[in-house]
Amino acid sequence: MSHLRKTQSAAQLALAFGAVILLAGGVALSRGAAVVPDELGSVAFGLAIIVTAALVGGYLAVRAGQPAVLGELLAGILLGNLPGLGMLHFIGADPYLDILSRIGMLLLLFGVGVELSVRDLFSVGASAVLVALIGTVSSIVIGTAAATVLMPDAPLASHIFLGAAITATSVGITARVLRDIGAFRRAEATIILGAAVVDDVLALVVLGTVTSGATAPLVMKTVGFLCLAILLGVRLTPAWFRRVASLHMKGALLAAGLGFCFFISWAATLIGLSAVVGAFAAGLVLEDVHSELFVQRGEPSLGELLQPMISFLVPVFFVLVGFRTNIAALGRPPFLAFSGALALAAILGKLACAVGLLERGVKRLTVAIGMIPRGEVTLVFAALGSSTLSRHLPLLDDRGYTALVTVVVLTTLITPPALKWTLSRETGEHPRKSSDGVV
C-alpha cells in the first residue's frame, strides 16, 4: 500500500510538472496575439471576492452575536476602503455586478413580503399601528430637519429622502434578542412584531413616493398601486398557481413565483414607482395557499425555494453597499457630525413611537428600543438614492450615503444591549416588590 501511494504521488507530480510546462509554453507563444478581455471572467472574479467576503463577514458577525447582514456590510466596507486593494476597485463600478445586486434587492423585498401575509396586516392591534405610524412620521420629521440643518447646500428632495430612509425598522435583531432571553411571547414582543409589519408597508409607500418626488399624486399612486396589486393578486393568483401545479413540472412553483414578482415589479415602474415596491407587493400576495398543492405532494414551499437565490444574491447587494461607502469621509468633521446626527435622529424617531401604546402594563421603553434597529430597507434606500437623479444629480451624495450606512451599523449594534438592559431592569424590580409585600 505504501509503495502504491508513492507511485501515485510520483505520477501526480510528473503530471503537474508537465501541465506547468504546457501552460508556460502556451502563454509564451500567445503573448504577441491580441487578447479580448472576457467580461464574464471579470464578473466571475468579482463574484468570487464578494461571495467569499460575505461568507466570512457573516460568519464573524453571527459569532459575535450580531446579524449576518452587519458582517456582510462591514466586509464590503473593508474591501472598498483598505489600502493596497486597488485591483478590486472595479467591483464597485462593474455594471453586471450592479444588476445582480439590484436583482438581489428585488428578491430581498419579495422574500420579506412572502414571509408576511395580507392577514398579518389586518391582525395587528391598534397599538402596533399607532407605534408604526408615530415612529415613521417622527423619523421622517426629525431626519429631514437634521439633514436640512447639516446639509443646507443639498436640495429639499435629498433632505426628505434622508428622513424617509431612516423610517423602516429591521426587527430581525430585536426578535432574536427577545427569543434568546425568553421574552418572545410577551406583550411587548407582539406589539413590536406587529408594528414592524405595518412599518415595512409604510416604508415602501414612502420609498415609492420619494424616489419619484414627494408629491400628492405620487402618494396616491403608491397607495393605490399597493392596494390594487394586493386585492387583485389575492383574488386572481390562487387559480393561476393551481394551473401551474397541474403541470407536475419540477421547478414550476419557483418559476411562477419569480415570474409574478418580476411582472409586478415591472408594472410598478410603468407608473413611476420603484420596482422594489412591486416586489414587496407581490410577496405580500403570495401566501401558504399558493404553495399548498406543491407541498402536499412533497415539494418545498415557495419560501424554501427562494432561500438559495436569496442566500446568493442578497449578500452581493449588501457587500456592494458597503464597498461603495467612503469610510474616509467619516474622518472629516462635517461628515462625522452629520452621520452621528442622522443616527441620533433615527433613534429619537423610534423612541417617540412609545406614545402610541394603548395597553396598560406594557413597557414603553422596551417597545421603543425594539423599534430602533435599521437594516435591509435602509440599505435599499441608500442604493436607490445614489442612483436616482434629482435635477441631474444623485439624491444621495457621499455624505448621505455614508450616513445611512453608519445609521444601520450603529442602531444594529446598540439595540441588543439596550433591549437586554431594559428587560433585566424590569425583572430586577420584581424581587424588591415581593420582599416589600407589594406583590
Backbone torsions as a table, in degrees:
resi	resn	phi	psi	omega
1	MET	NA	-41.8	178.9
2	SER	-64.4	-40.5	179.5
3	HIS	-64.8	-39.0	179.9
4	LEU	-64.3	-42.2	179.1
5	ARG	-63.5	-39.5	178.6
6	LYS	-65.1	-39.0	179.0
7	THR	-65.0	-42.7	179.0
8	GLN	-64.9	-40.3	179.3
9	SER	-64.2	-41.6	179.0
10	ALA	-64.4	-40.3	179.1
11	ALA	-65.4	-41.7	179.2
12	GLN	-65.6	-38.6	178.2
13	LEU	-64.5	-43.0	178.7
14	ALA	-64.9	-40.0	179.1
15	LEU	-65.5	-41.3	177.9
16	ALA	-64.0	-41.7	179.2
17	PHE	-62.5	-42.2	179.1
18	GLY	-65.5	-39.2	178.6
19	ALA	-64.0	-39.6	177.9
20	VAL	-62.9	-43.4	179.1
21	ILE	-60.9	-45.2	-179.9
22	LEU	-64.1	-43.0	-179.0
23	LEU	-63.8	-45.9	-179.9
24	ALA	-63.1	-41.3	179.4
25	GLY	-65.1	-42.3	179.4
26	GLY	-63.9	-41.4	179.0
27	VAL	-64.5	-42.1	-179.5
28	ALA	-64.7	-41.4	-178.8
29	LEU	-70.5	-29.0	-178.1
30	SER	-95.6	7.9	-175.0
31	ARG	-63.5	-35.0	-177.8
32	GLY	-82.1	-11.7	-177.6
33	ALA	-81.7	147.3	178.1
34	ALA	-71.7	129.4	-179.5
35	VAL	-110.2	121.1	178.4
36	VAL	-84.5	123.4	-179.9
37	PRO	-58.2	135.9	179.6
38	ASP	-94.0	109.2	-178.0
39	GLU	-65.1	-33.7	178.9
40	LEU	-64.1	-38.7	177.9
41	GLY	-63.5	-39.8	178.5
42	SER	-63.7	-42.8	178.0
43	VAL	-64.4	-42.0	179.8
44	ALA	-61.1	-41.4	178.9
45	PHE	-65.2	-43.7	178.4
46	GLY	-61.1	-42.3	178.5
47	LEU	-64.7	-37.9	178.8
48	ALA	-60.5	-43.1	179.2
49	ILE	-66.3	-46.6	-176.1
50	ILE	-64.9	-47.7	-177.3
51	VAL	-64.5	-40.0	178.6
52	THR	-65.3	-43.8	178.9
53	ALA	-62.5	-40.8	179.1
54	ALA	-63.8	-40.7	179.8
55	LEU	-62.8	-48.7	-178.2
56	VAL	-67.1	-46.8	-179.2
57	GLY	-63.3	-42.7	178.8
58	GLY	-63.6	-41.6	179.8
59	TYR	-62.5	-46.6	-178.3
60	LEU	-64.7	-37.5	179.5
61	ALA	-65.7	-44.2	179.1
62	VAL	-63.1	-40.6	177.5
63	ARG	-61.9	-29.6	-179.6
64	ALA	-88.7	6.1	178.4
65	GLY	81.5	19.4	179.7
66	GLN	-114.7	161.9	178.2
67	PRO	-68.2	151.2	-177.5
68	ALA	-60.2	-32.8	-177.6
69	VAL	-59.6	-33.8	179.4
70	LEU	-66.5	-41.2	177.9
71	GLY	-65.9	-39.0	178.4
72	GLU	-64.6	-40.7	178.7
73	LEU	-64.7	-46.3	-179.7
74	LEU	-66.6	-35.1	176.5
75	ALA	-61.6	-41.8	176.9
76	GLY	-64.6	-39.9	178.3
77	ILE	-61.3	-42.7	179.1
78	LEU	-64.6	-46.0	-179.4
79	LEU	-60.8	-38.1	-175.8
80	GLY	-84.7	-10.6	-173.7
81	ASN	-126.3	-13.8	179.4
82	LEU	-70.4	136.8	177.4
83	PRO	-68.0	151.6	178.7
84	GLY	89.5	0.1	-179.8
85	LEU	-112.1	33.0	-178.1
86	GLY	-60.1	-29.1	-179.4
87	MET	-65.2	-15.0	-179.1
88	LEU	-96.5	-0.4	-175.2
89	HIS	-64.3	-20.8	178.8
90	PHE	-63.5	-22.4	-176.2
91	ILE	-60.5	-42.4	-177.2
92	GLY	-68.8	-22.0	-175.9
93	ALA	-109.5	-4.1	-176.4
94	ASP	-68.1	121.7	-176.1
95	PRO	-67.6	-30.9	-178.8
96	TYR	-72.5	-40.6	175.4
97	LEU	-64.1	-36.2	178.1
98	ASP	-63.0	-43.3	178.5
99	ILE	-63.5	-42.2	177.9
100	LEU	-61.2	-40.3	179.5
101	SER	-67.1	-34.3	178.7
102	ARG	-69.1	-37.3	174.5
103	ILE	-63.9	-39.5	174.9
104	GLY	-60.0	-36.7	177.9
105	MET	-64.1	-42.3	176.6
106	LEU	-61.9	-45.9	-179.0
107	LEU	-64.6	-35.0	178.0
108	LEU	-59.6	-50.8	-179.2
109	LEU	-70.8	-33.8	175.5
110	PHE	-63.0	-44.9	178.7
111	GLY	-63.4	-39.2	176.5
112	VAL	-60.6	-43.6	178.9
113	GLY	-64.8	-39.4	179.4
114	VAL	-63.1	-36.4	-180.0
115	GLU	-69.4	-24.1	176.0
116	LEU	-94.6	-171.3	175.2
117	SER	-158.7	163.8	177.6
118	VAL	-61.7	-34.4	178.4
119	ARG	-61.5	-37.4	178.8
120	ASP	-57.5	-38.2	-177.9
121	LEU	-65.3	-32.2	-177.0
122	PHE	-95.0	-8.8	-176.5
123	SER	-94.8	-13.6	-178.9
124	VAL	-70.2	147.4	-177.5
125	GLY	-79.8	174.7	-179.0
126	ALA	-61.5	-38.9	179.4
127	SER	-61.8	-42.7	-179.6
128	ALA	-62.4	-40.9	179.1
129	VAL	-65.1	-44.8	-179.7
130	LEU	-66.0	-40.8	178.2
131	VAL	-59.4	-45.0	-180.0
132	ALA	-65.7	-44.9	-178.1
133	LEU	-63.8	-47.7	-178.6
134	ILE	-65.7	-42.0	178.5
135	GLY	-62.9	-39.9	179.9
136	THR	-67.9	-49.8	-177.6
137	VAL	-64.1	-45.2	-178.1
138	SER	-66.9	-35.6	177.9
139	SER	-65.2	-42.8	178.5
140	ILE	-62.6	-46.1	-176.9
141	VAL	-64.8	-49.8	-177.0
142	ILE	-68.2	-41.5	179.9
143	GLY	-65.5	-41.2	178.3
144	THR	-65.4	-40.0	178.6
145	ALA	-63.1	-44.3	179.3
146	ALA	-62.4	-42.8	179.6
147	ALA	-65.3	-37.4	-179.6
148	THR	-65.8	-40.9	-178.4
149	VAL	-72.3	-42.2	-172.3
150	LEU	-93.4	-13.3	176.8
151	MET	-128.9	61.7	-175.3
152	PRO	-64.2	-21.4	-178.4
153	ASP	-82.9	-13.9	-178.6
154	ALA	-81.6	153.1	178.9
155	PRO	-69.3	160.9	-179.2
156	LEU	-59.4	-35.7	180.0
157	ALA	-59.1	-37.8	178.9
158	SER	-68.9	-38.9	178.0
159	HIS	-61.3	-46.6	-179.5
160	ILE	-66.0	-39.5	-179.6
161	PHE	-61.6	-43.2	179.5
162	LEU	-64.8	-40.1	176.5
163	GLY	-63.0	-40.4	179.3
164	ALA	-69.0	-32.9	-174.9
165	ALA	-65.8	-21.8	-176.9
166	ILE	-100.7	19.6	-177.2
167	THR	-83.3	-35.9	-167.1
168	ALA	-83.3	125.9	175.9
169	THR	-80.2	137.1	170.7
170	SER	-99.9	98.4	-168.2
171	VAL	-83.5	-4.6	-176.8
172	GLY	-58.0	-45.4	-178.8
173	ILE	-67.3	-38.1	178.0
174	THR	-64.0	-44.5	-179.6
175	ALA	-61.0	-39.5	-178.8
176	ARG	-68.6	-40.4	178.3
177	VAL	-63.2	-44.5	179.6
178	LEU	-62.3	-38.3	179.3
179	ARG	-68.8	-41.7	-176.6
180	ASP	-63.9	-33.4	-177.0
181	ILE	-99.8	12.3	174.9
182	GLY	71.9	26.3	-178.6
183	ALA	-113.1	19.8	-173.1
184	PHE	-71.2	-22.3	-178.5
185	ARG	-99.2	7.1	178.2
186	ARG	-71.4	162.1	178.6
187	ALA	-62.3	-37.1	179.4
188	GLU	-60.6	-41.6	-179.7
189	ALA	-64.6	-41.6	179.2
190	THR	-61.6	-42.7	-179.8
191	ILE	-67.7	-42.2	179.7
192	ILE	-61.0	-47.1	-178.1
193	LEU	-67.1	-39.7	177.4
194	GLY	-65.3	-42.3	178.3
195	ALA	-64.0	-34.4	179.4
196	ALA	-64.2	-34.7	177.3
197	VAL	-62.0	-50.6	179.2
198	VAL	-64.9	-37.7	-179.3
199	ASP	-58.1	-43.8	-179.8
200	ASP	-61.5	-43.5	-179.6
201	VAL	-64.9	-45.2	179.8
202	LEU	-62.1	-40.7	-179.9
203	ALA	-63.0	-39.5	179.7
204	LEU	-71.1	-33.3	174.2
205	VAL	-63.5	-45.9	179.3
206	VAL	-63.4	-42.8	-179.8
207	LEU	-60.8	-46.2	179.9
208	GLY	-62.1	-26.8	-179.8
209	THR	-82.1	-51.4	-171.5
210	VAL	-74.1	-23.4	178.5
211	THR	-73.1	-13.8	178.4
212	SER	-116.3	-5.2	-178.7
213	GLY	119.9	129.6	-174.3
214	ALA	-81.1	81.3	179.6
215	THR	-126.4	156.1	-179.1
216	ALA	-58.4	-42.4	178.7
217	PRO	-58.7	-36.7	-178.9
218	LEU	-73.7	-33.7	173.4
219	VAL	-61.3	-44.6	179.6
220	MET	-62.8	-42.3	179.4
221	LYS	-63.6	-42.3	-177.8
222	THR	-63.8	-50.9	-179.6
223	VAL	-63.3	-43.8	179.9
224	GLY	-62.5	-42.2	179.7
225	PHE	-63.3	-47.3	-179.7
226	LEU	-60.4	-46.5	-179.1
227	CYS	-63.6	-45.4	-178.0
228	LEU	-66.1	-43.3	-179.7
229	ALA	-62.6	-41.0	-178.4
230	ILE	-71.0	-46.6	-176.8
231	LEU	-65.5	-47.0	179.1
232	LEU	-68.7	-38.2	-178.9
233	GLY	-63.7	-43.6	179.3
234	VAL	-62.1	-35.9	-177.7
235	ARG	-78.2	-37.9	-169.4
236	LEU	-99.5	-30.7	-171.5
237	THR	-71.0	-31.0	-179.8
238	PRO	-57.0	-40.8	179.7
239	ALA	-64.7	-38.9	179.0
240	TRP	-64.4	-42.1	-179.1
241	PHE	-71.4	-30.3	173.8
242	ARG	-65.4	-38.5	177.8
243	ARG	-65.4	-40.5	177.8
244	VAL	-64.0	-39.5	-179.7
245	ALA	-63.5	-30.2	-179.1
246	SER	-70.5	-13.6	179.6
247	LEU	-72.7	-24.9	-179.7
248	HIS	53.9	44.9	177.2
249	MET	-107.9	139.3	175.8
250	LYS	-68.3	131.5	180.0
251	GLY	86.9	2.1	-177.1
252	ALA	-65.3	-39.6	-178.8
253	LEU	-63.8	-45.2	179.9
254	LEU	-63.4	-43.1	179.8
255	ALA	-62.4	-42.7	-180.0
256	ALA	-65.8	-42.3	179.8
257	GLY	-64.4	-46.6	-179.8
258	LEU	-67.2	-39.5	177.5
259	GLY	-59.7	-41.9	178.4
260	PHE	-65.6	-43.1	179.2
261	CYS	-59.1	-50.0	-176.1
262	PHE	-69.8	-33.1	178.9
263	PHE	-66.7	-46.2	180.0
264	ILE	-67.7	-34.3	176.2
265	SER	-62.3	-43.4	178.0
266	TRP	-64.8	-41.4	-179.5
267	ALA	-61.2	-37.0	178.7
268	ALA	-63.2	-39.2	-179.0
269	THR	-68.5	-24.8	-179.0
270	LEU	-64.8	-26.9	179.9
271	ILE	-106.9	17.7	173.9
272	GLY	86.6	13.9	178.0
273	LEU	-97.2	165.6	176.7
274	SER	-72.7	144.7	179.3
275	ALA	-61.2	-28.7	-178.0
276	VAL	-68.5	-25.4	175.0
277	VAL	-63.9	-43.8	177.5
278	GLY	-64.7	-40.7	-179.8
279	ALA	-62.7	-41.7	178.9
280	PHE	-65.5	-43.3	178.3
281	ALA	-61.2	-41.3	178.9
282	ALA	-61.7	-40.6	178.8
283	GLY	-65.5	-38.7	178.6
284	LEU	-61.9	-36.1	-177.5
285	VAL	-67.2	-40.1	-172.2
286	LEU	-81.1	109.2	-178.3
287	GLU	-110.7	-172.6	-177.5
288	ASP	-60.0	-31.2	-176.8
289	VAL	-62.8	-26.7	-179.5
290	HIS	-72.0	-26.5	179.7
291	SER	-98.5	-4.3	-169.3
292	GLU	-56.7	-49.9	-177.8
293	LEU	-64.5	-34.6	178.8
294	PHE	-70.3	-43.1	-179.0
295	VAL	-66.6	-36.4	-179.5
296	GLN	-61.3	-29.2	178.3
297	ARG	-99.2	19.8	170.6
298	GLY	91.0	9.7	179.3
299	GLU	-91.3	156.3	177.8
300	PRO	-67.9	157.7	175.8
301	SER	-75.4	170.2	-179.8
302	LEU	-61.8	-41.4	178.8
303	GLY	-59.2	-40.2	178.8
304	GLU	-69.0	-37.8	-179.9
305	LEU	-68.1	-30.4	-179.3
306	LEU	-74.2	-23.8	-171.8
307	GLN	-57.2	-44.4	178.8
308	PRO	-59.9	-40.8	179.4
309	MET	-67.8	-42.0	178.2
310	ILE	-64.7	-41.6	-179.7
311	SER	-63.9	-26.5	179.7
312	PHE	-87.5	-52.4	-168.9
313	LEU	-87.1	-32.4	-178.4
314	VAL	-66.3	-42.6	174.0
315	PRO	-60.7	-31.0	174.9
316	VAL	-59.8	-42.8	178.3
317	PHE	-62.6	-47.8	-177.4
318	PHE	-65.0	-42.5	179.9
319	VAL	-63.7	-41.2	179.5
320	LEU	-66.7	-36.5	175.2
321	VAL	-59.7	-45.8	177.3
322	GLY	-66.1	-39.1	-178.0
323	PHE	-60.2	-36.4	-176.6
324	ARG	-85.8	2.4	179.2
325	THR	-81.3	125.4	179.0
326	ASN	-86.7	88.1	-175.3
327	ILE	-67.3	-24.0	178.2
328	ALA	-64.2	-23.9	-180.0
329	ALA	-63.1	-28.8	179.8
330	LEU	-67.9	-15.1	176.4
331	GLY	-75.7	-13.8	178.0
332	ARG	-89.9	127.5	-176.3
333	PRO	-51.3	-42.8	179.7
334	PRO	-62.7	-40.5	179.1
335	PHE	-65.9	-44.0	-178.8
336	LEU	-64.5	-41.8	179.4
337	ALA	-64.2	-41.6	-178.8
338	PHE	-67.5	-42.2	178.6
339	SER	-61.9	-42.9	178.1
340	GLY	-64.9	-40.4	-180.0
341	ALA	-66.6	-38.9	179.7
342	LEU	-69.2	-37.4	176.3
343	ALA	-64.2	-40.9	177.3
344	LEU	-64.2	-39.8	177.6
345	ALA	-63.0	-39.2	178.8
346	ALA	-63.5	-40.0	179.8
347	ILE	-69.4	-47.1	-179.0
348	LEU	-63.8	-36.4	179.9
349	GLY	-60.3	-38.3	180.0
350	LYS	-84.1	-29.3	175.2
351	LEU	-62.8	-31.2	179.7
352	ALA	-67.1	-21.0	-175.3
353	CYS	-69.1	-14.8	179.2
354	ALA	-61.7	-21.0	178.6
355	VAL	-62.3	-26.3	-175.8
356	GLY	-79.6	-3.2	-179.2
357	LEU	-72.9	128.7	-179.5
358	LEU	-102.0	-29.1	-176.7
359	GLU	-71.9	144.9	174.9
360	ARG	-85.9	149.3	176.8
361	GLY	82.9	-0.5	179.0
362	VAL	-90.4	134.4	-179.4
363	LYS	-72.0	107.2	-178.4
364	ARG	-63.2	-41.7	-177.5
365	LEU	-65.1	-37.3	178.7
366	THR	-62.7	-44.9	178.9
367	VAL	-63.7	-43.9	-178.3
368	ALA	-62.9	-44.2	179.7
369	ILE	-67.1	-36.5	179.1
370	GLY	-63.4	-20.9	-179.9
371	MET	-93.2	-0.1	-173.5
372	ILE	-72.4	-43.1	-169.4
373	PRO	-63.0	137.8	173.2
374	ARG	-110.7	152.3	-177.0
375	GLY	-156.0	-113.8	-167.6
376	GLU	-57.8	-47.9	-175.2
377	VAL	-67.2	-35.8	176.1
378	THR	-63.2	-38.3	177.3
379	LEU	-68.4	-33.7	174.1
380	VAL	-62.7	-43.7	175.4
381	PHE	-57.1	-45.4	-178.6
382	ALA	-60.5	-45.3	-179.1
383	ALA	-64.6	-43.3	-179.3
384	LEU	-70.7	-37.8	-179.5
385	GLY	-64.1	-33.3	-179.9
386	SER	-75.8	-16.4	-179.2
387	SER	-111.5	-6.8	179.0
388	THR	-94.3	128.9	-175.1
389	LEU	-95.5	141.7	171.8
390	SER	-133.3	115.0	-175.0
391	ARG	56.9	43.0	175.8
392	HIS	69.1	12.6	176.9
393	LEU	-127.0	149.1	178.2
394	PRO	-61.4	143.9	176.2
395	LEU	-59.5	-34.2	179.3
396	LEU	-115.8	126.3	170.2
397	ASP	-93.6	-169.4	-178.9
398	ASP	-58.2	-37.6	-179.2
399	ARG	-62.0	-51.4	-177.2
400	GLY	-66.5	-42.6	-179.1
401	TYR	-62.2	-49.3	-179.8
402	THR	-63.8	-37.0	-179.7
403	ALA	-64.8	-40.4	-179.9
404	LEU	-66.3	-41.5	177.0
405	VAL	-63.2	-38.9	178.0
406	THR	-63.6	-39.7	177.6
407	VAL	-58.7	-45.7	179.8
408	VAL	-60.3	-47.4	-177.4
409	VAL	-63.5	-49.0	-175.3
410	LEU	-67.1	-46.3	-177.3
411	THR	-68.2	-31.5	177.7
412	THR	-70.8	-35.0	-178.6
413	LEU	-74.3	-37.4	-173.0
414	ILE	-84.4	-21.2	-173.8
415	THR	-64.8	-49.6	-177.3
416	PRO	-55.9	-51.2	179.5
417	PRO	-65.6	-35.0	179.6
418	ALA	-67.0	-39.9	179.6
419	LEU	-67.3	-42.6	177.8
420	LYS	-64.3	-36.2	179.9
421	TRP	-64.6	-47.7	-177.1
422	THR	-67.1	-34.6	178.3
423	LEU	-73.6	-39.6	179.0
424	SER	-69.6	-32.0	177.4
425	ARG	-64.1	-38.4	178.8
426	GLU	-68.0	-45.9	-178.8
427	THR	-67.1	-26.5	178.6
428	GLY	-71.0	-20.6	-178.9
429	GLU	-79.9	-26.2	-174.2
430	HIS	-63.2	-44.9	179.8
431	PRO	-60.3	-36.7	-179.1
432	ARG	-65.4	-39.2	178.5
433	LYS	-64.7	-38.2	-179.4
434	SER	-66.4	-41.2	-178.1
435	SER	-67.0	-26.4	179.4
436	ASP	-85.1	-4.5	179.6
437	GLY	83.3	7.9	179.8
438	VAL	-72.2	-38.3	-179.0
439	VAL	-105.2	NA	NA
